[in-house]
Amino acid sequence: MPQEWLQRWREGRIGFHRSETHPVLRKYWKTLGVPVGAKVLVPLCGKSLDMRWLAEQGYPVLGIELAPEAIEQFLAEGEGEVSRYHQGYFGVYRQANVELWCGDFFHVHVEQAKEFQAFYDRAALIALPPATRQRYAFHLAQLLPPGARGLLVSLTHPGGPDAGPPFSVGEEEVHQLLAPNFELVLLETCPPDDRGLSEQVWSLCRRGPGRVDEGA
Ligand SMILES: C[S@@+](CC[C@H](N)C(=O)[O-])C[C@H]1O[C@@H](n2cnc3c(N)ncnc32)[C@H](O)[C@@H]1O
């Protein structure tokens, strides 16, 4: 699957990318009550403009993305000087209040993640095949301290569970994956588009204290 994503970026097959800030981020982020200045983790970030919006609202962002093309395009489309260096498995890039780590999300070590207080997942969980989603949910919980809040934008479509990415991840599976370590509330189910794709918006709060539960 990582090779498929790299290939997609090389070929410019990035239909998931939005040319504007996602309306549900604008609508719901402030309702989470995340204090301004809190660092926001954006896993599987692509070149999402949502990161720029969060940074403009006063939240330093750390995005994690596999494809160098995504990161180069994000930086080229932004303004401000770029600093680049290496840290562990990752190429690290910084432009204004956005830091991007180029590499595999599953290589982010808990020790590197101490300062996150919030997160934003749009099309990250649903980018992953069934067998990897449990690992993702567990890893995300490991990287966040108790009390961390975030938004999850998941997706359902009529293609069946094996069709994707994007994969259709229903409400029941979202609960099954995330409820062991997060309190979650479904905020909105967006009307389906002409292909039957519908996004669901969830508010999450990392449970705690205590160890991370690996779930079912
Ligand atoms: C569906 S796209 C969503 C991108 C972004 N969140 C957005 O809303 O535009 C999923 C992204 O995850 C990246 N990706 C897939 N697996 C990854 C992994 N293990 N670590 C980091 N990035 C990954 C892909 O390259 C792709 O850019």
The ligand as a MOL file (V3000), in Angstrom:
LIG
                    3D

  0  0  0     0  0            999 V3000
M  V30 BEGIN CTAB
M  V30 COUNTS 27 29 0 0 0
M  V30 BEGIN ATOM
M  V30 1 C -6.4510 10.0000 1.2480 0
M  V30 2 S -4.9620 10.8880 1.3740 0 CHG=1
M  V30 3 C -5.4570 12.1600 2.5190 0
M  V30 4 C -4.4840 13.2980 2.6130 0
M  V30 5 C -4.9490 14.4550 3.4900 0
M  V30 6 N -5.2650 14.0320 4.8380 0
M  V30 7 C -6.0960 15.2020 2.8640 0
M  V30 8 O -7.1390 15.3350 3.5130 0
M  V30 9 O -5.9340 15.6650 1.7330 0 CHG=-1
M  V30 10 C -3.9330 9.8110 2.3660 0
M  V30 11 C -2.4930 10.2740 2.4370 0
M  V30 12 O -1.7950 9.4260 3.3370 0
M  V30 13 C -0.4850 9.1960 2.8520 0
M  V30 14 N -0.0350 7.9530 3.5070 0
M  V30 15 C -0.4930 6.6940 3.2940 0
M  V30 16 N 0.0800 5.8310 4.1450 0
M  V30 17 C 0.9170 6.5550 4.9370 0
M  V30 18 C 1.7710 6.2340 6.0290 0
M  V30 19 N 1.8960 4.9740 6.4810 0
M  V30 20 N 2.4800 7.2300 6.6180 0
M  V30 21 C 2.3660 8.5020 6.1820 0
M  V30 22 N 1.5620 8.8770 5.1490 0
M  V30 23 C 0.8470 7.9150 4.5360 0
M  V30 24 C -0.6560 9.1420 1.3450 0
M  V30 25 O 0.5330 9.3900 0.6450 0
M  V30 26 C -1.7210 10.2120 1.1210 0
M  V30 27 O -1.1410 11.4640 0.8720 0
M  V30 END ATOM
M  V30 BEGIN BOND
M  V30 1 1 1 2
M  V30 2 1 2 3
M  V30 3 1 2 10
M  V30 4 1 3 4
M  V30 5 1 4 5
M  V30 6 1 5 6
M  V30 7 1 5 7
M  V30 8 2 7 8
M  V30 9 1 7 9
M  V30 10 1 10 11
M  V30 11 1 11 12
M  V30 12 1 11 26
M  V30 13 1 12 13
M  V30 14 1 13 14
M  V30 15 1 13 24
M  V30 16 1 14 15
M  V30 17 1 14 23
M  V30 18 2 15 16
M  V30 19 1 16 17
M  V30 20 1 17 18
M  V30 21 2 17 23
M  V30 22 1 18 19
M  V30 23 2 18 20
M  V30 24 1 20 21
M  V30 25 2 21 22
M  V30 26 1 22 23
M  V30 27 1 24 25
M  V30 28 1 24 26
M  V30 29 1 26 27
M  V30 END BOND
M  V30 END CTAB
M  END
